[in-house]
């Protein structure tokens, strides 16, 4: 059951009856509703907008799992539907083929119930937030259209509607940022500090007022993709292994997918920041290894602000560093991790950075 009280519905696709029965039992024990199909064509016939996730076997006669995924992704209304593939295949090529077809995640046979629960919970939660934002935007568009038609020619009323839409965008951003905080250990103060650090750098880099406002209100969503990262990895107190890091790095692309394709300039800017705030000036960052000015400006600004706040903030697995220690570390990354011009602006205006740091401190004393 999701946060609205709705029971999520899972489509199980497997040609083996015993496998379907086992999965049905597991899903019902999680409080989920489910329907089953014994083949690819039967699954496509059952697919509708009430389905929240597809649990799909790869090895099936006739239309196998790869073909089913491709068929689903060709339908625009199911482009974002989470698909988890159940496979006994271990070859990297087979998994890459599934990703290219459009699968979101995998579970291996024999199925581990805990792993299945974690993976499905993360995907369902991410879909829930995605659907909420999509529905909210559609509601806003409908509301604005109705207001425009009813109040055509009444300029004062139209201005009120415009301001209401802006406030609604801001509320959406606050909800998305709060959702990311819920998954991570970041505090609301971190979001406030980091976004204002970005605004200081942007303003003194010569950006106009509109651009400064845009980065101030879109940068809080930089880590929204962490909603799709399993808690076992996201909240792990120790060092992540290579496989865990590979999963963690996906939060950049997940964030871009959640926020992208929006009519809101704030969400579109947030998508750019989410995708690029871990890129590095020398091209050694992720997810795409962009370098220098191929990295969007907002991503380069956010990289400086986010690293400084991470270094100076206490976490369960580390103590906060002093500002002096943090600056010493970051200076080594000038021209490597950070855009040298933006880093120099950050240092030149450090008195403003410190004022923000004190105003939005995690320590109330």
Secondary structure as GFF3:
##gff-version 3
##sequence-region A 1 365
A	DSSP	beta_strand	9	13	.	.	.	ID=ss1
A	DSSP	alpha_helix	17	29	.	.	.	ID=ss2
A	DSSP	beta_strand	33	37	.	.	.	ID=ss3
A	DSSP	alpha_helix	40	46	.	.	.	ID=ss4
A	DSSP	beta_strand	53	57	.	.	.	ID=ss5
A	DSSP	alpha_helix	65	73	.	.	.	ID=ss6
A	DSSP	three_ten_helix	76	78	.	.	.	ID=ss7
A	DSSP	beta_strand	82	87	.	.	.	ID=ss8
A	DSSP	alpha_helix	92	101	.	.	.	ID=ss9
A	DSSP	beta_strand	105	108	.	.	.	ID=ss10
A	DSSP	alpha_helix	113	150	.	.	.	ID=ss11
A	DSSP	alpha_helix	155	183	.	.	.	ID=ss12
A	DSSP	alpha_helix	188	204	.	.	.	ID=ss13
A	DSSP	alpha_helix	209	218	.	.	.	ID=ss14
A	DSSP	three_ten_helix	219	221	.	.	.	ID=ss15
A	DSSP	three_ten_helix	224	228	.	.	.	ID=ss16
A	DSSP	alpha_helix	231	234	.	.	.	ID=ss17
A	DSSP	alpha_helix	242	249	.	.	.	ID=ss18
A	DSSP	alpha_helix	251	259	.	.	.	ID=ss19
A	DSSP	alpha_helix	265	276	.	.	.	ID=ss20
A	DSSP	three_ten_helix	292	294	.	.	.	ID=ss21
A	DSSP	alpha_helix	297	311	.	.	.	ID=ss22
A	DSSP	alpha_helix	323	331	.	.	.	ID=ss23
A	DSSP	alpha_helix	340	348	.	.	.	ID=ss24
A	DSSP	alpha_helix	350	359	.	.	.	ID=ss25
###
